[in-house]
Structures are given as C-alpha cells and as structure tokens.
Amino acid sequence: MGKAVRMISSDGTLTAMAVDSADIVESAREIHRTSSVITAALGRLLTGASMMGAVLKNEDDSVTLRINGGGPAGSLIAVSDSLGNVKGYAECPDVQLPLNSKGKLDVGSAVGTDGTLTVMKDLGMKEPYLGQIPIVSGEIAQDITSYFALSEQTPTVCALGVLVDKRTGSVITAGGFIIQLLPTALDDTIDRVEECVKDIQPVTTMLGEGLTPEEICRKVLRGFDLELLDEFSPVYRCDCSKERVSRALITLGKEELLEIAQDEKTEISCHFCNRKYYFTPDEIRALADSK
Ligand SMILES: [Zn+2]
C-alpha cells in the first residue's frame, strides 16, 4: 500500500502533496515485467498520476496521463481515480538502455522528447477535460511541471523518483511530491519556494532515509508552517471486468465482431493488469447484435 499526504501552508498560499509509491511501482513491475528503465519511467508516471488523481473532487472522477516522445518505450499511460489508486502500462515494457551520463536510468531517452504529454480528466461532464503540452525532457517530473504551468496556469514544483535494485530489478524506493501555489500566493511565495527546492535531496534519498511523506513535505518546505489536509493509501488497482471488456469489443463494430466470432475462442487480455477474458463465438455474436 502507498502512503500519501496533502498539506496546506497555514498562510493559505500553497499546497504540498507527497507520496511513497514503492508498493505501487513494484506491483506495476511485477505485472508488466518491466526492465529497470521502464520501471523508473512508468513508476514516475504512476506516482505523478496518483497525486493528480487524489485532488479530484468527485468519487467517479479520473485522470489519465499519456506520454509519447518517440523513444523506444512507445506510449506510457497511467490512470488514477480520485483516491490516488492507479494503473498503467508501457507499450514496450522491456526496453534496455545504458545509464545516462550521470549514471542514472535514462528515462528521458526511453521516453524521448519528440512528442506530447496529454492529460485527460474525466470529471463526469459530457466531454472530458483535455490538456496537451510538448514534452520538455521526457524525464516526466519536468513534463508534469510544464503541463501545470501551460495548461492549468498553476506554478508547480514536481519531483518524482524511482530507485531500482541494480541486481534484481526490484523497486527499493519510489515516490514524489508536488508543490503548488494557490491564487492567494504572495509576491514572495514563489521566491521562497524556489529557495527551498534549490538544494533539495532526491526524493528517493529522503525515502531511503526513512522519511514519511509528511516529513518530506516539511523538509522540502522548511520555513513554511504546514497543516495536514488529508492522508490516503493509494494502491495499484485495475477495475477491469468482463462487462467493460465487452463494451470495448462492441466499439469494434458488427462486421469485425462477426469476423472474430469465426474463432473457436477469443482471448482478450487487459493492458493494465494482464487479466485474461475469454469469449465464446456465441458471446461475440451477441455483442455484434447489441447496440
Ligand atoms: Zn485489468
């Protein structure tokens, strides 16, 4: 189970969230058998999505992040519900790349920089909210920061990190934080925040030292008096069902479904959790006839 907090400064000028997402990222790694660099890339995207989902207002709201920068990873997708529970996948989960010049997993090269980050929020309206920005670095935290600046006009600091065991590939620590200025921010608030985050340790280092998400918020924003708004425990969760898969199949259209019904058995796996669903020819024909 992940651990997350949302905090607000007592002067009402900013909010801060932080999450320990090691369990979530390890679940994703086990499901998708990701290589180390994709564990880091998908893990960062899931961690960011979880924090962005947890601020949604209504229970049925959701947010989807999709990043594709033309790199070998292909598209990476993460979906969060309003409690920060997430699911996701990478189109190419087994990409291997040499470490970058800093000796770190080269997430930027895996994702690529020639493409977009798309954020879709389903808020129960007729049309979902859609925001799209060009990728800045493919390192994901910077891209999410840029999304908030360009699409939501919200000054944001975002840090995300995943530390992978070099030998086994399993997740040692993972997490992140998002600091956002509120419209009530004072002229000097942004300067104070920039001063705070200038020499901040990587989030994986703070988690490795045993800091909780709340302690990370307080450490990063030293000098601000922070109050706890809420705590939550996000998990990796897929909400697929045979009914949902059926609805997706119906969108293929009658002609294609009748074609599929020729097969003795149809197997569909869920992209997010690899659960398999089986359909008989009769079931497929019934879908072809439904509206
Ligand atoms: Zn699923």
Residues whose N, C-alpha, C, O or C-beta is under 5 A from the ligand:
A	BS01	ZN	C238 C240 C270 F272 C273 R275
